[in-house]
Amino acid sequence: MKKINLAVTGCLGRMGQQIIKSVKLDKNFKLTTITENKKINKKINGIRINQNTERVFKNTSLIIDFTIPKCTFQILKIAVKLKKRVVIGTTGFTKKEENLIKKYSKKIPILKAGNMSLGVNLLMYLTEIASNSLGKNFLSKIYEVHHKHKKDYPSGTALMLGKGIAVGKNRNFYNLIGKKYLNKKTFPYGNKINFNSIRKGEIIGEHEVTFSSGKEIVTLNHEAFDRALYSEGALFAAKWLMNKKAGLYSMRDLMNFK
């Protein structure tokens, strides 16, 4: 099988560095381009760090982008011009920006996901099913644990799971957001979705969704032990996207969920 010429943007970021490590272990890829948004006179694995220009992406087949929205759109403009596929792991887009990504996807294949873990995306799907199946008699809450350096709470994944509960109930997620607790030993169910975030040690990530009727409890959970699961998920998505036509795809499409 011919290797996929890969470009990684934001190569000095936490995910960029992790993807570069994972690429070395994956025989399906050849890392040809690494970029940052500013001029940096440095090499990684013998490859010079470039800025985002048409010239540096010319010989790549696919771009993996974990940066910031402003940079992502810089990449997309180049990708559309050069007809390159893009996997987007960047988060924090506005509604207007989300619509702009949809426009670009009419010209090139784009896979966009807030979390590249196959397990987390399965958990999201199961959360939707459980929320829909269990109905109004069950209250729900979300618990998550991350390393002590993580400042935001609840985590993006916890909010994603909250959206899964809302989708299952056919409700607007923002109307269902309840209380947001930090470092509580216990926290209550409510008529809305309550969140409890724990920040300690160097934990990579734990997420738990609980449904209770008062007579029984259903728990769905996911634990991450290695950051490589996110970069490997991104590479898995990249391989899958190579055979797709122009369009906007998600991990749900990749995993063949309905």
Residue pairs with C-beta under 8 A, 6 or more apart in sequence:
1 28
3 27
3 28
3 29
3 30
4 28
4 29
4 30
4 61
4 62
4 238
4 239
4 242
5 30
5 32
5 33
5 59
5 60
5 61
5 62
6 23
6 29
6 30
6 31
6 32
6 33
6 60
6 61
6 62
6 63
6 64
6 238
7 32
7 33
7 34
7 35
7 56
7 57
7 60
7 62
7 63
7 64
7 84
8 16
8 19
8 20
8 23
8 31
8 33
8 34
8 35
8 63
8 64
9 16
9 34
9 35
9 36
9 52
9 63
9 64
9 65
9 66
9 67
9 71
9 75
10 16
10 35
10 36
10 37
10 65
10 66
10 67
10 71
11 17
11 20
11 34
11 35
11 36
11 44
11 49
12 36
12 40
12 49
13 66
13 67
14 227
15 66
15 89
15 230
15 231
15 234
16 34
16 66
18 227
18 228
18 230
18 231
19 64
19 66
19 231
19 234
19 235
20 31
20 34
20 44
20 45
21 228
21 231
22 228
22 231
22 232
22 234
22 235
23 29
23 31
23 235
24 31
24 45
26 232
26 235
28 235
28 239
29 235
29 238
31 45
31 47
32 47
32 59
32 60
33 47
33 50
33 56
33 57
33 59
33 60
33 63
34 44
34 47
34 48
34 49
34 50
35 49
35 50
35 51
35 52
35 56
36 49
36 50
36 51
37 51
37 52
37 67
37 71
37 74
38 51
39 51
40 49
41 49
42 48
42 49
43 49
50 56
52 71
52 74
52 75
52 78
53 78
54 78
54 81
54 82
57 63
57 78
57 79
57 82
57 84
58 82
60 84
61 84
61 85
61 242
62 84
62 85
62 86
62 87
62 238
62 241
62 242
63 75
63 79
63 84
63 85
63 86
63 87
64 86
64 87
64 89
64 234
64 235
64 238
65 71
65 72
65 75
65 86
65 87
65 88
65 89
65 90
66 89
66 90
66 234
67 75
67 90
68 90
68 92
69 90
69 92
69 93
69 94
69 97
71 90
72 88
72 90
72 93
73 97
73 100
75 86
76 86
76 101
76 104
76 110
78 84
79 85
79 86
79 104
79 108
80 104
80 107
80 108
83 107
83 108
84 108
85 108
85 109
85 110
85 238
85 241
85 242
85 244
86 108
86 109
86 110
86 111
87 110
87 111
87 112
87 234
87 237
87 238
87 241
88 101
88 110
88 111
88 112
88 113
89 113
89 114
89 116
89 230
89 234
91 114
91 156
93 101
101 110
101 112
101 248
102 248
104 110
105 246
105 247
105 248
106 246
106 247
107 246
108 246
109 241
109 244
109 245
109 246
109 247
109 249
110 241
110 247
110 248
110 249
111 237
111 238
111 240
111 241
111 244
111 248
111 249
111 250
111 251
111 253
111 254
112 248
112 249
112 250
113 121
113 237
113 250
113 251
114 156
114 157
114 160
115 121
115 156
115 157
115 160
115 230
115 251
116 230
116 231
116 233
116 234
116 237
116 251
117 222
117 224
117 229
117 230
117 233
118 229
118 233
118 236
118 251
118 255
119 222
119 224
119 229
120 157
120 160
120 207
120 222
120 224
121 251
121 252
121 255
122 255
123 161
123 207
123 209
123 220
123 221
123 222
124 160
124 161
124 164
125 164
125 252
125 255
125 257
126 220
127 161
127 164
127 165
127 168
127 209
127 220
128 164
128 165
128 167
128 168
129 168
130 168
130 209
130 211
130 218
130 220
131 140
131 164
131 165
131 166
131 167
131 168
131 169
131 211
132 167
132 168
132 169
132 170
133 168
134 211
134 213
134 218
136 169
137 213
138 211
138 212
138 213
138 218
139 189
139 190
139 191
139 211
139 212
139 213
140 165
140 189
140 193
140 209
140 210
140 211
140 212
141 178
141 187
141 188
141 189
141 190
141 193
141 194
141 195
141 196
141 209
141 210
142 154
142 158
142 161
142 162
142 165
142 193
142 194
142 195
142 196
142 207
142 208
142 209
142 210
143 187
143 195
143 196
143 198
143 206
143 207
143 208
143 210
144 153
144 154
144 155
144 157
144 158
144 195
144 196
144 197
144 198
144 205
144 206
144 207
144 208
145 197
145 198
145 199
145 200
145 203
145 205
145 206
146 155
146 197
146 198
146 199
146 203
146 204
146 205
146 206
147 199
147 200
147 201
147 202
147 203
147 204
148 199
148 200
148 201
148 202
150 199
153 180
153 182
153 195
153 197
153 199
154 162
154 180
154 195
154 197
155 197
155 205
155 207
157 205
157 207
158 195
158 197
158 207
161 207
161 209
162 173
162 176
162 177
162 193
162 195
163 173
164 209
165 173
165 176
165 193
165 209
166 172
166 173
166 176
166 193
167 173
169 176
176 192
176 193
177 192
177 193
178 190
178 191
178 192
178 193
178 194
178 195
179 187
179 190
179 192
179 194
179 195
180 194
180 195
180 197
181 187
181 194
181 195
181 196
181 197
182 196
182 197
182 199
183 197
183 198
183 199
183 200
184 196
187 194
187 196
188 194
189 210
189 212
204 224
204 225
204 226
204 227
205 222
205 223
205 224
206 221
206 222
206 223
206 224
207 221
207 222
208 219
208 220
208 221
208 222
209 219
209 220
209 221
210 217
210 218
210 219
210 220
211 217
211 218
211 219
212 218
233 251
236 254
237 251
237 254
240 254
241 249
